[in-house]
């Protein structure tokens, strides 16, 4: 898994970042990409259920979701 995370960082998770939510239940951020790297939207949830988000700009960004198991 660590090799995959490094590959993701090297290939698409570049550029500046915007943090939308950071609290004890959720972390939502976007890497804006640069050059040929598109960036990504990352959602980490440690709460027992997904919280609906309607206003996040997701168009054009790969979405990575990490949920508490």
Secondary structure, 3 states (H helix, E strand, C coil): CHHHHHHHHHHCCCCCEEEEEECCCEEEEEECCECCECCEEEEEECCCCCCCCCCCCCCCCEEEEEECC
